[in-house]
Amino acid sequence: MRGLEVRNWPPFPKRLCQRNYHEHIVRSDESLLKIREYIRYNPARWSFDPHNPHAITPNLNRT
């Protein structure tokens, strides 16, 4: 909100904060490994993400 006032950003009609965001406490090496894998490989999945307006539909009928 401060950026809107101080830096004269254009008004943003939606929420500026992420809703339902929850922090996660890493309690084990296994949990840390899963989080690291998610961070590493998740950007590669963006081209198939249903929230991506330019998503590619994978061809599941390969023969």
Backbone as ProteinMPNN parsed JSONL, in Angstrom:
{"seq_chain_A": "MRGLEVRNWPPFPKRLCQRNYHEHIVRSDESLLKIREYIRYNPARWSFDPHNPHAITPNLNRT", "coords_chain_A": {"N_chain_A": [[0.83, -1.194, 0.0], [2.004, 1.152, 0.663], [3.665, 1.71, -1.493], [1.854, 2.528, -3.404], [1.139, 5.054, -2.512], [3.609, 6.488, -2.031], [5.25, 6.045, -4.293], [3.647, 6.612, -6.381], [2.276, 4.579, -7.779], [0.077, 3.023, -10.169], [-3.412, 2.581, -9.379], [-4.426, -0.568, -8.043], [-6.859, -2.828, -8.722], [-7.426, -5.207, -7.404], [-6.659, -7.554, -4.734], [-3.629, -6.93, -2.948], [-2.166, -8.529, -1.374], [-1.261, -11.948, -0.866], [-3.704, -14.325, -0.613], [-4.605, -16.745, 1.838], [-2.044, -17.662, 2.344], [0.418, -19.674, 3.734], [3.005, -20.194, 5.996], [5.667, -22.577, 6.094], [7.156, -24.85, 8.214], [10.144, -26.462, 8.082], [10.677, -29.683, 8.969], [12.076, -32.014, 8.652], [14.65, -33.856, 6.9], [13.639, -35.126, 4.663], [11.321, -33.639, 4.096], [12.531, -31.183, 3.487], [13.939, -31.896, 1.161], [11.784, -32.453, -0.595], [10.636, -29.895, -0.779], [12.736, -28.453, -1.935], [12.907, -29.782, -4.416], [10.408, -29.122, -5.478], [10.685, -26.321, -5.741], [12.776, -26.232, -7.567], [11.845, -27.635, -9.903], [9.251, -26.738, -10.466], [8.935, -24.279, -12.039], [9.404, -25.273, -14.635], [7.108, -26.599, -15.203], [5.241, -24.698, -15.839], [4.42, -24.225, -18.475], [2.48, -26.115, -18.846], [0.567, -25.594, -16.998], [-2.744, -25.156, -15.808], [-3.53, -22.58, -15.137], [-2.092, -20.946, -16.707], [-2.479, -18.842, -19.368], [-1.492, -19.446, -21.87], [-1.055, -22.12, -21.97], [0.2, -25.373, -22.782], [-1.367, -28.201, -23.993], [-0.736, -31.398, -22.974], [0.017, -34.163, -25.13], [-1.528, -37.002, -24.644], [-2.135, -39.258, -25.986], [-0.141, -40.734, -27.293], [1.331, -43.0, -29.562]], "CA_chain_A": [[0.0, 0.0, 0.0], [2.886, 2.321, 0.746], [4.13, 1.996, -2.837], [0.801, 3.271, -4.104], [1.165, 6.45, -2.076], [4.921, 7.113, -2.137], [5.832, 5.929, -5.633], [2.602, 6.933, -7.366], [1.903, 3.427, -8.596], [-1.333, 3.077, -10.555], [-4.27, 1.791, -8.482], [-4.566, -1.987, -8.346], [-8.236, -3.084, -8.318], [-7.586, -6.452, -6.657], [-5.85, -7.655, -3.526], [-2.183, -6.863, -3.108], [-1.584, -9.593, -0.554], [-1.632, -13.295, -1.27], [-4.674, -14.877, 0.311], [-4.416, -18.125, 2.294], [-0.63, -18.025, 2.336], [0.826, -20.284, 4.998], [4.414, -20.539, 6.088], [5.871, -23.988, 6.359], [8.355, -25.135, 8.982], [10.788, -27.69, 7.611], [10.929, -30.48, 10.165], [12.864, -33.212, 8.37], [15.425, -33.824, 5.659], [12.746, -35.539, 3.581], [10.492, -32.48, 3.777], [13.4, -30.214, 2.829], [14.197, -32.4, -0.186], [10.566, -32.251, -1.398], [10.485, -28.462, -1.026], [13.773, -28.082, -2.908], [12.504, -30.309, -5.724], [9.288, -28.305, -5.948], [11.22, -25.032, -6.168], [13.621, -26.424, -8.743], [11.151, -28.139, -11.09], [7.937, -26.147, -10.7], [8.893, -23.369, -13.195], [9.366, -26.035, -15.883], [5.725, -27.067, -15.402], [4.364, -23.567, -16.134], [3.841, -24.317, -19.818], [1.351, -27.049, -18.789], [-0.29, -25.196, -15.877], [-4.064, -24.706, -16.265], [-3.679, -21.146, -14.888], [-1.323, -20.254, -17.741], [-3.366, -18.641, -20.523], [-0.852, -19.978, -23.075], [-0.65, -23.482, -21.61], [0.253, -26.415, -23.805], [-2.028, -29.417, -23.554], [0.114, -32.535, -23.341], [-0.592, -35.19, -25.958], [-1.5, -38.233, -23.869], [-2.501, -40.378, -26.86], [1.006, -41.115, -28.119], [1.394, -44.431, -29.875]], "C_chain_A": [[0.874, 1.256, 0.0], [3.398, 2.713, -0.64], [3.115, 2.779, -3.656], [0.887, 4.754, -3.78], [2.494, 7.122, -2.401], [5.44, 7.122, -3.572], [4.839, 6.214, -6.758], [2.316, 5.788, -8.317], [0.448, 3.572, -9.008], [-2.166, 2.224, -9.596], [-4.388, 0.359, -8.974], [-5.936, -2.418, -7.832], [-8.436, -4.344, -7.477], [-6.721, -6.429, -5.414], [-4.364, -7.555, -3.847], [-1.492, -7.969, -2.333], [-2.082, -10.946, -1.044], [-2.557, -13.885, -0.207], [-4.363, -16.337, 0.609], [-2.962, -18.581, 2.192], [-0.267, -18.564, 3.718], [2.322, -20.565, 4.949], [4.525, -22.013, 6.424], [7.191, -24.153, 7.105], [8.899, -26.476, 8.514], [11.22, -28.485, 8.834], [11.773, -31.73, 9.912], [13.64, -33.023, 7.073], [14.556, -34.192, 4.461], [11.854, -34.378, 3.137], [11.306, -31.418, 3.039], [13.684, -30.627, 1.39], [12.987, -32.167, -1.096], [10.366, -30.776, -1.742], [11.5, -27.991, -2.063], [13.422, -28.565, -4.313], [11.366, -29.492, -6.316], [9.803, -26.973, -6.497], [12.021, -25.178, -7.464], [12.817, -26.748, -10.004], [9.82, -27.461, -11.394], [7.923, -25.15, -11.867], [8.826, -24.093, -14.534], [7.956, -26.523, -16.201], [4.768, -25.957, -15.84], [3.713, -23.694, -17.504], [2.655, -25.281, -19.873], [0.331, -26.677, -17.711], [-1.645, -24.689, -16.381], [-4.311, -23.217, -16.015], [-2.902, -20.299, -15.896], [-2.22, -20.077, -18.966], [-2.793, -19.182, -21.834], [-0.391, -21.421, -22.855], [-0.703, -24.427, -22.806], [-0.446, -27.641, -23.237], [-1.182, -30.608, -23.955], [-0.659, -33.566, -24.146], [-0.445, -36.526, -25.229], [-1.807, -39.468, -24.719], [-1.365, -40.745, -27.798], [1.001, -42.607, -28.358], [2.73, -44.811, -30.403]], "O_chain_A": [[0.521, 2.278, -0.587], [3.55, 3.898, -0.935], [3.482, 3.595, -4.501], [0.728, 5.603, -4.656], [2.513, 8.206, -2.984], [6.014, 8.118, -4.012], [5.161, 6.07, -7.937], [2.133, 5.996, -9.517], [-0.341, 4.178, -8.282], [-1.662, 1.239, -9.057], [-4.442, 0.107, -10.178], [-6.169, -2.383, -6.623], [-9.504, -4.531, -6.895], [-6.123, -5.407, -5.08], [-3.904, -8.034, -4.884], [-0.343, -8.303, -2.62], [-3.189, -11.062, -1.569], [-2.205, -13.928, 0.972], [-3.913, -17.075, -0.267], [-2.694, -19.763, 1.976], [-0.61, -17.968, 4.739], [2.831, -21.111, 3.97], [3.599, -22.616, 6.967], [8.224, -23.648, 6.667], [8.204, -27.491, 8.547], [12.029, -28.019, 9.635], [12.143, -32.428, 10.856], [13.329, -32.151, 6.262], [14.718, -33.636, 3.375], [11.659, -34.163, 1.941], [10.824, -30.822, 2.076], [13.67, -29.784, 0.493], [13.145, -31.735, -2.238], [9.973, -30.442, -2.86], [11.164, -27.22, -2.962], [13.617, -27.839, -5.288], [11.359, -29.203, -7.513], [9.409, -26.548, -7.583], [11.938, -24.327, -8.35], [13.087, -26.187, -11.065], [9.309, -27.608, -12.504], [6.966, -25.168, -12.64], [8.242, -23.568, -15.482], [7.652, -26.827, -17.354], [3.616, -26.231, -16.176], [2.558, -23.302, -17.671], [1.901, -25.27, -20.846], [-0.664, -27.379, -17.535], [-1.684, -23.868, -17.297], [-5.215, -22.642, -16.621], [-3.044, -19.077, -15.928], [-2.675, -21.066, -19.542], [-3.53, -19.356, -22.804], [0.56, -21.878, -23.491], [-1.534, -24.289, -23.703], [-0.148, -28.07, -22.122], [-0.93, -30.819, -25.142], [-1.836, -33.817, -23.887], [0.639, -37.108, -25.203], [-1.745, -40.594, -24.226], [-1.598, -41.035, -28.971], [0.7, -43.388, -27.456], [2.96, -45.979, -30.718]]}, "name": "protein", "num_of_chains": 1, "seq": "MRGLEVRNWPPFPKRLCQRNYHEHIVRSDESLLKIREYIRYNPARWSFDPHNPHAITPNLNRT"}
